[in-house]
Structures are given as C-alpha cells and as structure tokens.
Amino acid sequence: MSVQYYLDVLRRRWRLLVGCILAVGLLGAATLPLTYNNYTATVGFVVSVPDEPRVGTDYYMYNNLYAWQTSEYLIDDLGEVMKSRAFLNDVKQEVGDPNLDVVNLSRDVGTRRTHRVLRFTVTARTAQDAYRFAEGAARVIEKKGADYFAQLGADRARARVIDPPTVTWNLLSVRSGLDLAARVLLGGILGLTLVALAEMLDTTIRTSRQAEDLLGLPVLAEVPVMDRARG
C-alpha cells in the first residue's frame, strides 16, 4: 500500500489518534503530583563562632579571622551532618510523624552553602510535608545544634535560622518530564493501534482499488465526488 493510503487513513481517523494522546497525556499529568515529589521547602541558617575572650593584652591579632574561617569550615561539615540518617531521624522525632520515611526522604534532601549561610532543602509530594520537615529541621538545629557542633569539635559555635521555611512548587522535574513524554508517546502508539484496528474492521469500500481487489473485476467508471462547496 502506498503512503497516500496511510495518510488517508490518518486523515479519516485523526480524532481517534488525538483522543488517545490527550487521554493518556492528561491522565499522566494529573497523576504526576501523586507519583513524584513536586514541592521543595528551603530554610536558611547562619553559623557563627564567637571570638575567644581576650585575657590581658597578650592576644593574637587574627582572632576575628580565625572565627570567620572556622564558621566557613563548620558550614561545610554541618551541611553533611544535615543529610545524615542521624539528623533525619532527629527531625522525624521532632515532627512527630512515625510514618515519615526517612530513607526515601534522605534522597531528596540537599544543602547549599554561601559563605557562612547554609540553605537546607527538602522535596516532598505535598507542600505540607515539605514545610513540616523543613520546620522540623530548623527546630532540631535550634534545640540540638550545640550537640552537633560538639561532635564537630566546635563547642562554642552556634546556628541561627535567618530564613524560615518557604515552599516552592516544582513545575516539572527532569524525571517527571521524561515520564510525561513517555506517556504521551505511549498514547500515540495506542492511538495508532486503534486506528489500524478500526481500519481493519471497517468493511466500507472507499476506492476503486478496493472494489477490484474484492470483486476480482475491473472498474469501468467512477462517479466523481460532489464538491460540497459548489452545492
């Protein structure tokens, strides 16, 4: 069969093809928020180390510089601590949700450092879950920050929340975007399959070639199709 034949089939049954693509695509788009984590909560911390007390007149002149550098190093260490299983379990207890899956949630936890400011992010399926976890992380740092800094060898360091948790909606992640594209492609394949099935079950004779193949006789004449525009 010629390419023109397949084009004619698609022209007659394009509604079936487009309908399948839209149905599968819209269904996939509607279920994405239930399948992927689309909300990210961010909370900002600042870490500082106070200057050591000066005793008498014999003190080093780089006191402020050492405190600033120590804060920089602690930010790096604290960022790794906040992604650890121990910290996430503390947050789970602080939030008070026994059903919170720390293992899966740890994959969507991140930290970003800007000088002495640390931004902690967590991504969840709902805005409420993302906010609760970020708020719990802020409370853990405020309550148990001294314990974490003691483990890092900086007893005098302190962390303070400077940006309370804020939630943003992620329109599409790379993974969910690829999933949606795959579903649309699946809808197209399903639509083409239904178009082919409908064409196979259709017994209407539409062309002279079909009549000759069916009857085994040559077509002597054809009645032209009336142009609707001319009436």
Wavefront OBJ file of the C-alpha trace (Angstrom):
o trace
v 0.000 0.000 0.000
v 1.164 3.484 -0.841
v 1.986 6.250 1.615
v -1.057 8.115 0.368
v -3.287 5.296 1.629
v -1.910 5.607 5.186
v -2.243 9.370 5.060
v -5.874 8.983 4.017
v -6.462 6.621 6.938
v -4.956 9.117 9.380
v -6.984 11.927 7.842
v -10.213 9.997 8.375
v -9.411 8.765 11.875
v -7.251 11.546 13.326
v -9.781 12.149 16.102
v -9.160 8.666 17.459
v -5.391 9.194 17.444
v -5.526 12.647 19.038
v -8.067 11.464 21.593
v -5.793 8.674 22.798
v -2.808 11.004 23.063
v -4.792 13.589 25.038
v -6.404 10.997 27.298
v -3.118 9.296 28.236
v -1.239 12.602 28.465
v -3.808 14.316 30.679
v -4.112 11.257 32.897
v -0.327 11.158 33.254
v -0.137 14.878 34.037
v -2.869 14.521 36.654
v -1.065 11.685 38.436
v 2.412 13.268 38.446
v 1.883 15.126 41.756
v 0.893 11.793 43.330
v 3.941 9.998 41.942
v 6.809 12.466 42.246
v 7.992 14.970 44.818
v 6.994 18.340 43.399
v 7.292 20.696 46.386
v 10.573 21.991 47.794
v 10.930 23.699 51.168
v 14.014 25.792 51.944
v 15.274 27.101 55.287
v 18.379 29.231 55.794
v 20.860 29.027 58.675
v 23.789 31.166 59.660
v 26.677 29.673 61.610
v 28.910 31.813 63.761
v 31.757 31.249 66.158
v 32.310 33.939 68.805
v 35.751 35.363 69.317
v 37.751 33.861 72.115
v 37.843 36.045 75.209
v 40.840 38.305 75.383
v 42.836 37.985 78.559
v 45.040 40.921 79.348
v 46.951 42.468 76.489
v 48.590 39.288 75.231
v 46.250 38.041 72.465
v 46.713 37.273 68.818
v 45.591 39.811 66.232
v 43.899 37.330 63.894
v 41.127 36.375 66.305
v 38.298 37.613 64.068
v 39.807 35.977 61.005
v 40.076 32.602 62.765
v 36.457 32.805 63.896
v 35.337 33.628 60.349
v 37.344 30.765 58.842
v 36.067 28.338 61.460
v 32.486 29.284 60.585
v 33.220 28.597 56.916
v 34.537 25.125 57.700
v 31.647 24.359 60.039
v 29.139 25.225 57.313
v 30.626 22.500 55.121
v 30.556 19.951 57.943
v 27.064 20.894 59.091
v 25.755 20.516 55.550
v 26.895 16.900 55.514
v 25.552 16.293 59.001
v 22.110 17.543 57.999
v 21.983 14.941 55.232
v 22.900 12.115 57.596
v 20.495 9.439 58.810
v 21.001 10.510 62.438
v 19.912 14.098 61.765
v 16.920 12.992 59.688
v 15.823 10.666 62.482
v 16.018 13.588 64.911
v 13.832 15.594 62.559
v 11.395 12.681 62.347
v 11.081 12.639 66.132
v 10.709 16.416 66.222
v 7.942 16.346 63.609
v 6.243 13.512 65.489
v 5.219 11.550 62.395
v 6.037 7.831 62.803
v 5.074 7.193 59.187
v 7.719 9.559 57.831
v 10.011 7.541 55.544
v 13.475 8.865 56.351
v 15.218 6.535 53.910
v 13.303 7.786 50.881
v 13.237 11.359 52.119
v 17.014 11.431 52.523
v 17.338 11.107 48.750
v 15.539 14.445 48.323
v 17.458 16.410 50.945
v 20.119 18.881 49.885
v 22.269 21.698 51.231
v 23.803 24.719 49.559
v 26.460 26.932 51.117
v 27.007 30.641 50.553
v 29.851 31.840 52.773
v 28.535 31.382 56.339
v 24.918 30.808 55.297
v 23.628 27.271 54.813
v 20.390 26.595 52.951
v 18.719 23.295 53.715
v 16.208 21.984 51.151
v 13.820 19.055 51.211
v 11.479 17.912 48.454
v 8.201 16.108 49.130
v 4.993 15.180 47.359
v 2.874 17.759 49.168
v 3.592 21.292 50.270
v 2.544 20.424 53.816
v 5.037 17.552 54.116
v 7.874 19.656 52.705
v 7.109 22.534 55.082
v 6.765 20.292 58.138
v 10.092 18.610 57.507
v 11.951 21.885 56.887
v 10.399 23.400 60.000
v 11.389 20.300 61.981
v 14.959 20.634 60.724
v 15.020 24.246 61.904
v 13.781 23.265 65.374
v 16.347 20.464 65.634
v 19.179 22.866 64.817
v 17.905 25.361 67.356
v 17.485 22.725 70.101
v 20.346 20.308 69.413
v 22.743 22.438 67.407
v 25.205 22.544 70.282
v 25.352 18.734 70.332
v 26.132 18.565 66.626
v 28.789 21.251 66.891
v 30.315 19.442 69.871
v 30.669 16.357 67.695
v 32.405 18.564 65.126
v 34.815 19.885 67.755
v 33.309 23.373 67.933
v 31.528 23.678 71.273
v 31.170 27.439 71.038
v 29.641 27.526 67.570
v 26.017 28.476 67.144
v 23.485 28.191 64.317
v 20.532 30.520 63.923
v 17.627 30.423 61.491
v 17.655 33.543 59.320
v 15.162 32.445 56.655
v 12.112 30.495 57.887
v 10.859 27.616 55.729
v 9.405 28.631 52.386
v 7.793 26.222 49.938
v 8.009 26.401 46.151
v 6.271 24.275 43.574
v 8.447 22.493 41.037
v 6.575 22.551 37.736
v 8.360 19.550 36.266
v 11.481 17.748 37.277
v 13.622 16.026 34.670
v 12.367 12.625 35.760
v 8.689 13.599 35.753
v 9.114 15.391 32.413
v 10.580 12.281 30.817
v 7.793 10.221 32.336
v 5.159 12.533 30.890
v 6.811 12.408 27.457
v 6.884 8.608 27.633
v 3.187 8.522 28.482
v 2.341 10.794 25.568
v 4.363 8.515 23.290
v 2.502 5.529 24.692
v -0.766 7.313 23.955
v 0.354 7.833 20.365
v 1.236 4.150 19.965
v -2.112 3.151 21.457
v -3.900 5.578 19.136
v -2.155 4.209 16.043
v -3.015 0.682 17.141
v -6.695 1.586 17.497
v -6.650 3.369 14.134
v -5.212 0.264 12.452
v -7.742 -1.969 14.212
v -10.637 0.266 13.243
v -9.456 0.308 9.623
v -9.178 -3.484 9.550
v -12.724 -3.923 10.884
v -14.192 -1.331 8.526
v -15.865 -3.076 5.530
v -16.632 0.134 3.671
v -15.351 0.220 0.084
v -13.799 3.618 -0.409
v -11.606 3.305 -3.527
v -11.774 1.611 -6.915
v -8.708 -0.390 -5.973
v -10.577 -1.889 -3.024
v -13.529 -2.777 -5.274
v -11.284 -4.510 -7.820
v -9.493 -6.472 -5.082
v -12.780 -7.525 -3.514
v -14.726 -8.424 -6.689
v -11.881 -9.506 -8.907
v -13.320 -7.367 -11.726
v -12.047 -4.173 -13.304
v -13.784 -0.877 -12.560
v -15.113 0.648 -15.768
v -16.215 4.034 -14.413
v -16.376 6.097 -11.259
v -18.897 8.682 -10.105
v -16.950 11.758 -9.034
v -17.390 13.078 -5.518
v -19.593 16.181 -5.451
v -17.782 19.265 -4.264
v -19.688 20.450 -1.209
v -18.546 23.995 -1.752
v -20.418 24.076 -5.033
v -23.582 22.589 -3.572
l 1 2 3 4 5 6 7 8 9 10 11 12 13 14 15 16 17 18 19 20 21 22 23 24 25 26 27 28 29 30 31 32 33 34 35 36 37 38 39 40 41 42 43 44 45 46 47 48 49 50 51 52 53 54 55 56 57 58 59 60 61 62 63 64 65 66 67 68 69 70 71 72 73 74 75 76 77 78 79 80 81 82 83 84 85 86 87 88 89 90 91 92 93 94 95 96 97 98 99 100 101 102 103 104 105 106 107 108 109 110 111 112 113 114 115 116 117 118 119 120 121 122 123 124 125 126 127 128 129 130 131 132 133 134 135 136 137 138 139 140 141 142 143 144 145 146 147 148 149 150 151 152 153 154 155 156 157 158 159 160 161 162 163 164 165 166 167 168 169 170 171 172 173 174 175 176 177 178 179 180 181 182 183 184 185 186 187 188 189 190 191 192 193 194 195 196 197 198 199 200 201 202 203 204 205 206 207 208 209 210 211 212 213 214 215 216 217 218 219 220 221 222 223 224 225 226 227 228 229 230 231
